[in-house]
Amino acid sequence: MGRPKSSLQWRGRTFLSHLKHAAAEAGWPCRIIAHDQVPRCGPLGGIATGLLTSRQTWVVFLACDMPLIHAALLQRMVRRIGPGSKPRVVRHQGTVGFPIVLPAKMGRRVLELIQEGVRSVQELSRRTGAVEVPLPKAWMFRLANINTPEDLKRLAGSGNSAGTD
């Protein structure tokens, strides 16, 4: 994209602002992981950092290139989480990915997986026994990643609203 995806604009706000707004509407604090404790290992570096530095029992991870995420989707991800709950992911277009919900106590395990060469959320999901949270079909567009200038153009012209279901 030529610049950080978090700073991309959609509907007058940055992608990051859209995500922060969704977390606030869900009633949650939001932390930005700007520098991974384990660099150059993809999203797992940020996940490990978030887990190892969190004061929360469970942590919801979002990707900064997903501006359509909304509070109801986030709340569904954590519904009925308790002491014996497993990590949670969603499936979109054949793969699992963000948002991902993990217990903070899993930080050391994520570091071990990184040392074993694991670099993907899909493999993290498999290795941690994560369960897939079913989402209403009408929400699936909210999981879109904006990875290219073409994706951004499609988003701008799609008519999708971050405030509607």
C-alpha atoms as an extended CHARMM CRD file, in Angstrom:
* protein
*
       165  EXT
         1         1  MET       CA              0.0000000000        0.0000000000        0.0000000000  PROA      1               0.0000000000
         2         2  GLY       CA              3.0330000000        2.2680000000        0.3240000000  PROA      2               0.0000000000
         3         3  ARG       CA              2.1430000000        3.4120000000        3.8610000000  PROA      3               0.0000000000
         4         4  PRO       CA              0.8870000000        1.8690000000        7.0870000000  PROA      4               0.0000000000
         5         5  LYS       CA             -2.5860000000        0.4240000000        6.5890000000  PROA      5               0.0000000000
         6         6  SER       CA             -3.6800000000        1.8060000000        9.9510000000  PROA      6               0.0000000000
         7         7  SER       CA             -3.3960000000        5.3380000000        8.5260000000  PROA      7               0.0000000000
         8         8  LEU       CA             -5.4990000000        4.6470000000        5.4220000000  PROA      8               0.0000000000
         9         9  GLN       CA             -8.6880000000        6.7160000000        5.2630000000  PROA      9               0.0000000000
        10        10  TRP       CA            -12.2230000000        5.4760000000        4.8050000000  PROA      10              0.0000000000
        11        11  ARG       CA            -15.3130000000        7.5960000000        5.3950000000  PROA      11              0.0000000000
        12        12  GLY       CA            -13.2930000000       10.4350000000        6.8690000000  PROA      12              0.0000000000
        13        13  ARG       CA            -11.4730000000        8.3540000000        9.4980000000  PROA      13              0.0000000000
        14        14  THR       CA             -8.3870000000        6.1900000000        9.5770000000  PROA      14              0.0000000000
        15        15  PHE       CA             -8.7160000000        2.4210000000        9.5720000000  PROA      15              0.0000000000
        16        16  LEU       CA             -7.2760000000        2.4530000000       13.0790000000  PROA      16              0.0000000000
        17        17  SER       CA             -9.9300000000        4.9230000000       14.1840000000  PROA      17              0.0000000000
        18        18  HSD       CA            -12.6620000000        2.6010000000       12.8840000000  PROA      18              0.0000000000
        19        19  LEU       CA            -11.2500000000       -0.2830000000       14.9510000000  PROA      19              0.0000000000
        20        20  LYS       CA            -10.8730000000        1.8500000000       18.0710000000  PROA      20              0.0000000000
        21        21  HSD       CA            -14.4700000000        2.9840000000       17.6550000000  PROA      21              0.0000000000
        22        22  ALA       CA            -15.7100000000       -0.6210000000       17.4060000000  PROA      22              0.0000000000
        23        23  ALA       CA            -13.8000000000       -1.5770000000       20.5790000000  PROA      23              0.0000000000
        24        24  ALA       CA            -15.1680000000        1.4670000000       22.4230000000  PROA      24              0.0000000000
        25        25  GLU       CA            -18.7270000000        0.6240000000       21.3390000000  PROA      25              0.0000000000
        26        26  ALA       CA            -18.1890000000       -2.9000000000       22.6730000000  PROA      26              0.0000000000
        27        27  GLY       CA            -17.1600000000       -1.2890000000       25.9760000000  PROA      27              0.0000000000
        28        28  TRP       CA            -13.5290000000       -2.3610000000       25.8290000000  PROA      28              0.0000000000
        29        29  PRO       CA            -10.1980000000       -0.6110000000       26.2090000000  PROA      29              0.0000000000
        30        30  CYS       CA             -8.0240000000       -0.6030000000       23.1160000000  PROA      30              0.0000000000
        31        31  ARG       CA             -4.2530000000       -0.9710000000       22.9820000000  PROA      31              0.0000000000
        32        32  ILE       CA             -2.1690000000       -0.5500000000       19.8690000000  PROA      32              0.0000000000
        33        33  ILE       CA              0.8190000000       -2.8680000000       19.4330000000  PROA      33              0.0000000000
        34        34  ALA       CA              3.2720000000       -0.6630000000       17.5750000000  PROA      34              0.0000000000
        35        35  HSD       CA              6.4850000000       -2.5780000000       18.2750000000  PROA      35              0.0000000000
        36        36  ASP       CA              6.5860000000       -6.3570000000       18.5470000000  PROA      36              0.0000000000
        37        37  GLN       CA              8.7480000000       -7.9100000000       21.2450000000  PROA      37              0.0000000000
        38        38  VAL       CA              9.5370000000      -10.5950000000       18.6740000000  PROA      38              0.0000000000
        39        39  PRO       CA             10.1680000000       -8.7310000000       15.4060000000  PROA      39              0.0000000000
        40        40  ARG       CA              9.8520000000      -10.0370000000       11.8510000000  PROA      40              0.0000000000
        41        41  CYS       CA              7.5100000000      -12.9180000000       12.5120000000  PROA      41              0.0000000000
        42        42  GLY       CA              4.2590000000      -11.5590000000       11.1280000000  PROA      42              0.0000000000
        43        43  PRO       CA              1.1150000000      -11.1550000000       13.1670000000  PROA      43              0.0000000000
        44        44  LEU       CA              2.2670000000      -13.6070000000       15.8350000000  PROA      44              0.0000000000
        45        45  GLY       CA              4.8630000000      -11.0960000000       17.0460000000  PROA      45              0.0000000000
        46        46  GLY       CA              2.1040000000       -8.6200000000       17.8490000000  PROA      46              0.0000000000
        47        47  ILE       CA             -0.0650000000      -11.3400000000       19.3690000000  PROA      47              0.0000000000
        48        48  ALA       CA              2.7580000000      -12.5220000000       21.6370000000  PROA      48              0.0000000000
        49        49  THR       CA              3.4990000000       -8.9340000000       22.6590000000  PROA      49              0.0000000000
        50        50  GLY       CA             -0.1440000000       -8.2520000000       23.4500000000  PROA      50              0.0000000000
        51        51  LEU       CA             -0.5390000000      -11.4100000000       25.5100000000  PROA      51              0.0000000000
        52        52  LEU       CA              2.7000000000      -10.9780000000       27.4540000000  PROA      52              0.0000000000
        53        53  THR       CA              1.9440000000       -7.3520000000       28.3360000000  PROA      53              0.0000000000
        54        54  SER       CA             -1.7940000000       -7.5250000000       28.9400000000  PROA      54              0.0000000000
        55        55  ARG       CA             -3.4430000000       -6.9600000000       32.3000000000  PROA      55              0.0000000000
        56        56  GLN       CA             -6.6300000000       -8.6130000000       31.0360000000  PROA      56              0.0000000000
        57        57  THR       CA             -7.5780000000      -12.2920000000       31.3010000000  PROA      57              0.0000000000
        58        58  TRP       CA             -8.6170000000      -12.5180000000       27.6330000000  PROA      58              0.0000000000
        59        59  VAL       CA             -7.3860000000      -10.4340000000       24.7020000000  PROA      59              0.0000000000
        60        60  VAL       CA             -9.1460000000       -9.7450000000       21.3920000000  PROA      60              0.0000000000
        61        61  PHE       CA             -6.7610000000       -9.1300000000       18.5000000000  PROA      61              0.0000000000
        62        62  LEU       CA             -7.7750000000       -7.1430000000       15.4390000000  PROA      62              0.0000000000
        63        63  ALA       CA             -5.9060000000       -6.4490000000       12.2200000000  PROA      63              0.0000000000
        64        64  CYS       CA             -5.5030000000       -2.7930000000       11.2550000000  PROA      64              0.0000000000
        65        65  ASP       CA             -6.6010000000       -3.5290000000        7.6760000000  PROA      65              0.0000000000
        66        66  MET       CA            -10.1760000000       -4.5130000000        8.6390000000  PROA      66              0.0000000000
        67        67  PRO       CA            -12.1250000000       -1.2380000000        9.0090000000  PROA      67              0.0000000000
        68        68  LEU       CA            -15.5580000000       -2.8780000000        8.7370000000  PROA      68              0.0000000000
        69        69  ILE       CA            -15.3660000000       -4.7030000000       12.0890000000  PROA      69              0.0000000000
        70        70  HSD       CA            -18.1580000000       -3.6080000000       14.4190000000  PROA      70              0.0000000000
        71        71  ALA       CA            -19.0110000000       -3.9440000000       18.1230000000  PROA      71              0.0000000000
        72        72  ALA       CA            -21.6690000000       -6.6490000000       17.7340000000  PROA      72              0.0000000000
        73        73  LEU       CA            -19.1980000000       -8.9040000000       15.9150000000  PROA      73              0.0000000000
        74        74  LEU       CA            -16.5980000000       -8.3610000000       18.6450000000  PROA      74              0.0000000000
        75        75  GLN       CA            -19.1290000000       -9.0770000000       21.3830000000  PROA      75              0.0000000000
        76        76  ARG       CA            -20.1550000000      -12.3090000000       19.6490000000  PROA      76              0.0000000000
        77        77  MET       CA            -16.4950000000      -13.3740000000       19.6670000000  PROA      77              0.0000000000
        78        78  VAL       CA            -16.3250000000      -13.2480000000       23.4780000000  PROA      78              0.0000000000
        79        79  ARG       CA            -19.8370000000      -14.4240000000       24.3360000000  PROA      79              0.0000000000
        80        80  ARG       CA            -19.7760000000      -17.0440000000       27.0980000000  PROA      80              0.0000000000
        81        81  ILE       CA            -16.0080000000      -17.0480000000       27.5950000000  PROA      81              0.0000000000
        82        82  GLY       CA            -15.1020000000      -18.5790000000       30.9200000000  PROA      82              0.0000000000
        83        83  PRO       CA            -12.2020000000      -20.2390000000       32.7220000000  PROA      83              0.0000000000
        84        84  GLY       CA            -12.2150000000      -23.3980000000       30.5580000000  PROA      84              0.0000000000
        85        85  SER       CA            -12.8670000000      -21.6770000000       27.2420000000  PROA      85              0.0000000000
        86        86  LYS       CA            -10.6840000000      -22.2290000000       24.2010000000  PROA      86              0.0000000000
        87        87  PRO       CA             -9.2330000000      -19.5140000000       21.9640000000  PROA      87              0.0000000000
        88        88  ARG       CA            -11.5980000000      -18.2450000000       19.2740000000  PROA      88              0.0000000000
        89        89  VAL       CA            -11.2750000000      -17.3360000000       15.6190000000  PROA      89              0.0000000000
        90        90  VAL       CA            -13.5260000000      -16.7300000000       12.6350000000  PROA      90              0.0000000000
        91        91  ARG       CA            -13.4240000000      -18.3330000000        9.1940000000  PROA      91              0.0000000000
        92        92  HSD       CA            -13.5710000000      -16.1270000000        6.1240000000  PROA      92              0.0000000000
        93        93  GLN       CA            -12.9840000000      -17.1420000000        2.5310000000  PROA      93              0.0000000000
        94        94  GLY       CA            -11.7030000000      -20.5670000000        3.5140000000  PROA      94              0.0000000000
        95        95  THR       CA             -9.1750000000      -19.5650000000        6.1870000000  PROA      95              0.0000000000
        96        96  VAL       CA             -9.3010000000      -18.6330000000        9.8320000000  PROA      96              0.0000000000
        97        97  GLY       CA             -8.0430000000      -15.2850000000       10.9630000000  PROA      97              0.0000000000
        98        98  PHE       CA             -8.7710000000      -12.0470000000       12.7390000000  PROA      98              0.0000000000
        99        99  PRO       CA            -10.4340000000      -11.2290000000       15.0000000000  PROA      99              0.0000000000
       100       100  ILE       CA             -8.8040000000      -13.7800000000       17.2690000000  PROA      100             0.0000000000
       101       101  VAL       CA             -9.4680000000      -14.1230000000       20.9870000000  PROA      101             0.0000000000
       102       102  LEU       CA             -6.8280000000      -15.6600000000       23.2500000000  PROA      102             0.0000000000
       103       103  PRO       CA             -6.3100000000      -16.0130000000       26.9950000000  PROA      103             0.0000000000
       104       104  ALA       CA             -3.4380000000      -13.8030000000       28.1660000000  PROA      104             0.0000000000
       105       105  LYS       CA             -1.8710000000      -16.8080000000       29.9170000000  PROA      105             0.0000000000
       106       106  MET       CA             -1.1280000000      -18.2160000000       26.4440000000  PROA      106             0.0000000000
       107       107  GLY       CA              1.6780000000      -15.6730000000       25.8160000000  PROA      107             0.0000000000
       108       108  ARG       CA              4.5170000000      -18.0880000000       26.5480000000  PROA      108             0.0000000000
       109       109  ARG       CA              2.9080000000      -20.7510000000       24.3450000000  PROA      109             0.0000000000
       110       110  VAL       CA              2.7490000000      -18.3020000000       21.4270000000  PROA      110             0.0000000000
       111       111  LEU       CA              6.4590000000      -17.5330000000       21.9430000000  PROA      111             0.0000000000
       112       112  GLU       CA              7.2120000000      -21.2610000000       21.8300000000  PROA      112             0.0000000000
       113       113  LEU       CA              5.2460000000      -21.6130000000       18.6000000000  PROA      113             0.0000000000
       114       114  ILE       CA              7.1530000000      -18.6950000000       17.0650000000  PROA      114             0.0000000000
       115       115  GLN       CA             10.4300000000      -20.4090000000       18.0290000000  PROA      115             0.0000000000
       116       116  GLU       CA              9.1320000000      -23.5410000000       16.2830000000  PROA      116             0.0000000000
       117       117  GLY       CA              8.6160000000      -21.5050000000       13.1160000000  PROA      117             0.0000000000
       118       118  VAL       CA              4.8680000000      -20.8700000000       13.3120000000  PROA      118             0.0000000000
       119       119  ARG       CA              4.0570000000      -17.5540000000       11.6250000000  PROA      119             0.0000000000
       120       120  SER       CA              0.3720000000      -17.7010000000       10.6950000000  PROA      120             0.0000000000
       121       121  VAL       CA             -2.8620000000      -17.1900000000       12.5860000000  PROA      121             0.0000000000
       122       122  GLN       CA             -4.1620000000      -20.3310000000       10.8540000000  PROA      122             0.0000000000
       123       123  GLU       CA             -1.4040000000      -22.4750000000       12.3550000000  PROA      123             0.0000000000
       124       124  LEU       CA             -1.7110000000      -20.7210000000       15.7300000000  PROA      124             0.0000000000
       125       125  SER       CA             -5.4080000000      -21.5480000000       15.6680000000  PROA      125             0.0000000000
       126       126  ARG       CA             -4.7550000000      -25.1930000000       14.8870000000  PROA      126             0.0000000000
       127       127  ARG       CA             -2.0120000000      -25.5860000000       17.4870000000  PROA      127             0.0000000000
       128       128  THR       CA             -4.0050000000      -23.9570000000       20.2860000000  PROA      128             0.0000000000
       129       129  GLY       CA             -7.2580000000      -25.8060000000       19.6380000000  PROA      129             0.0000000000
       130       130  ALA       CA             -9.1300000000      -22.6070000000       18.8150000000  PROA      130             0.0000000000
       131       131  VAL       CA            -12.8070000000      -22.8960000000       18.0340000000  PROA      131             0.0000000000
       132       132  GLU       CA            -14.4950000000      -21.1120000000       15.1740000000  PROA      132             0.0000000000
       133       133  VAL       CA            -17.1820000000      -18.6210000000       16.1050000000  PROA      133             0.0000000000
       134       134  PRO       CA            -20.0380000000      -18.7700000000       13.6040000000  PROA      134             0.0000000000
       135       135  LEU       CA            -21.0930000000      -15.3900000000       12.2820000000  PROA      135             0.0000000000
       136       136  PRO       CA            -24.2870000000      -14.4320000000       10.4930000000  PROA      136             0.0000000000
       137       137  LYS       CA            -23.7990000000      -14.5970000000        6.7350000000  PROA      137             0.0000000000
       138       138  ALA       CA            -24.7450000000      -10.9050000000        6.4980000000  PROA      138             0.0000000000
       139       139  TRP       CA            -21.6830000000      -10.0130000000        8.6000000000  PROA      139             0.0000000000
       140       140  MET       CA            -19.0730000000      -11.8200000000        6.5060000000  PROA      140             0.0000000000
       141       141  PHE       CA            -18.2310000000       -8.7150000000        4.4640000000  PROA      141             0.0000000000
       142       142  ARG       CA            -17.0150000000       -7.1460000000        7.7250000000  PROA      142             0.0000000000
       143       143  LEU       CA            -14.0400000000       -9.5130000000        7.7260000000  PROA      143             0.0000000000
       144       144  ALA       CA            -12.6220000000       -8.0760000000        4.5100000000  PROA      144             0.0000000000
       145       145  ASN       CA             -8.9100000000       -7.2490000000        4.5720000000  PROA      145             0.0000000000
       146       146  ILE       CA             -7.8410000000       -4.2040000000        2.6270000000  PROA      146             0.0000000000
       147       147  ASN       CA             -4.4470000000       -5.2080000000        1.2320000000  PROA      147             0.0000000000
       148       148  THR       CA             -4.1430000000       -3.4360000000       -2.1210000000  PROA      148             0.0000000000
       149       149  PRO       CA             -5.0730000000       -0.0980000000       -3.6870000000  PROA      149             0.0000000000
       150       150  GLU       CA             -7.7330000000       -2.0260000000       -5.6340000000  PROA      150             0.0000000000
       151       151  ASP       CA             -9.2400000000       -3.3480000000       -2.3740000000  PROA      151             0.0000000000
       152       152  LEU       CA             -9.3840000000        0.2170000000       -1.0750000000  PROA      152             0.0000000000
       153       153  LYS       CA            -11.1410000000        1.4060000000       -4.2460000000  PROA      153             0.0000000000
       154       154  ARG       CA            -13.6770000000       -1.4210000000       -3.9260000000  PROA      154             0.0000000000
       155       155  LEU       CA            -14.2780000000       -0.4900000000       -0.2910000000  PROA      155             0.0000000000
       156       156  ALA       CA            -14.7820000000        3.1810000000       -1.1850000000  PROA      156             0.0000000000
       157       157  GLY       CA            -17.2860000000        2.2700000000       -3.8700000000  PROA      157             0.0000000000
       158       158  SER       CA            -19.0540000000       -0.5640000000       -2.0640000000  PROA      158             0.0000000000
       159       159  GLY       CA            -21.6260000000        1.3950000000       -0.1110000000  PROA      159             0.0000000000
       160       160  ASN       CA            -20.8180000000       -0.6780000000        2.9900000000  PROA      160             0.0000000000
       161       161  SER       CA            -21.4350000000        1.2130000000        6.1610000000  PROA      161             0.0000000000
       162       162  ALA       CA            -19.5090000000        0.5460000000        9.3500000000  PROA      162             0.0000000000
       163       163  GLY       CA            -22.6810000000        1.3470000000       11.2720000000  PROA      163             0.0000000000
       164       164  THR       CA            -25.1380000000       -1.0880000000        9.7190000000  PROA      164             0.0000000000
       165       165  ASP       CA            -25.5810000000       -4.8340000000        9.7170000000  PROA      165             0.0000000000
